[in-house]
Amino acid sequence: MYLYRRVVQAKLFIDSNYADKIDVDNISDEAYFSKFHFIRLFKSIYGKTPHQYLKTVRIEKAQLLLKKGLSVSEVCHAVGFDSLSSFSGLFKRMVGKAPSAYSKHHLETRRQVRKNPLAYVPNCYASQHGWSDNSNFEEVPE
């Protein structure tokens, strides 16, 4: 149980410090393990190495920031990457779209929802609430 808590502590360290310049050495130090022992323990608990987990956290946070409309370069630096090309390449491999395409897609979807909100509500729910057209919806500011 004690070892498990130390690994969880390291995971929480990653969750809190993903935007900083951290690496496996910093993370293993946080858990008070040797680097290689820590990597094995972390992978056995979480199913991925600490580095893989760090990349996953960074890309998930990047997705949230891109949905909010931040620029790709702002997001790149906000989630702890130094290189825009490294960030873009990893993002595309993990998400399936380039960050700029991902951002454009979500901005366009938000625009469409504002324009025609009823199209994004299931018909059974809309009819149950008496929503037959979009005139029942107020204009949502950007």
N, C-alpha and C positions, 0 to 999 in steps of 0.2 A: 504494500500500500504506500509506503514511504517513497519508493522509486516512482510509482505511478504519479504521485503528487508532484514530484520534481519535474516529470515530463509534461504534465499539465501546466505547471508554472511556466515552462519554456514556451508552450503553445500560446498561453496568454500573453507572454512577452512578445511573441511574433504578432499577435492580434493587435497589440497596443503600439508597437513600434515599426510596423511594416513600412512606413514612409521614410524611416531613417536608414542610414547606411549600416545595415546589420548583415551578418553572414553566419554561417554555421558555427564558427568559433565563438562569436558573441552569444549565440543562442545556447550552445552547450555550456558555456561559462555560467549562464543564468541558471541552468539546472544543476550545476556542480558535477558534471560528468566529463569524462574524456570525450573528445569529438566523435570518435568512431563507435564507442559504446553507446553514446547518446543517439547517434543516427540509427543504429539497430533498434534501440528501445522505442524511439519515436515512430519508426516505420512499423514496428510490430503493433503499436497501439492505434495509429492513425491511418495506416495503409499507404503512406507516402513519406518520403524523406522530409526533413525540415526545410530544405531548399525548395522542394516541390510544393510544399504547403505554403511557404512564403510567396512563391510565384502565384499560386492560386488566390491567396488573400489579396495580393496587389491587383490582379486582374479583376477580381470581383469588385473591389473598391473603385477601380478605373471604370467599370461598367456603370456603376452608380453615378459617378461624376460626369461621364459622357451623357448619360440620360438627362442630367440637369442642364446640359448645354455648354459646359466648359470646353475650351479648345483642347485638341489632342496634345499639344505641347504642355499646356497647363496641367493636364491630367497626368502626363508622363512624369513630370517632376513631382507632382503632389503625391504620387504613390511610390516614390523611391527609385525611379529609374534615372540614369544619367543620359542615356542614349535614346533618342527618339526612334532610331531604326531598330534597336533591340526591343524596345517597348512595342512598337508596331508589329514586328515579326512575331513576338511571343503572343500578343493579343490575337493576331489572326490565327495562329496555330491553335490557341485554346478556345476561342469564341467562334471561329469560322468566318469572321468578317474583319476587314481592316477597321481600326478605331474610327476613322472618319466616316466610313460607310455605316458603321454601327450607330454613330451619333446622328447622322442624317436620317437614318431609318426611324429612330426614336423621336426625333424632332418632327418628322413628317407625320408619324402616328399621332403624336400629341395634337398637331394641327388638325388632323382629320377628326379626332375625337371632339375637339372644340367645335368644329364645323357641323358635324353630324353625330352627336352623342348617342342617339338611339340605335345607330348601327352597331354599337359596341355593347348593347344590353341584350341579353337573350330574350327572344320574343315572348316566351312563357312568362318571364318576370315582368316585362314591359306591359303586357296585356293584363296581368294580374293587378297592376297598379294604375291601370287606365291611361297608360302612355301610348297614344296612337301615332303621334308624330313629334317632331323635335320642337314644336312650339311650346311644349310644357317645360322646356329647359331654359334656364337663364344663360346669357352669354358669359362664359368663363374668361376672365382676364388672363393674359399671358403673364 
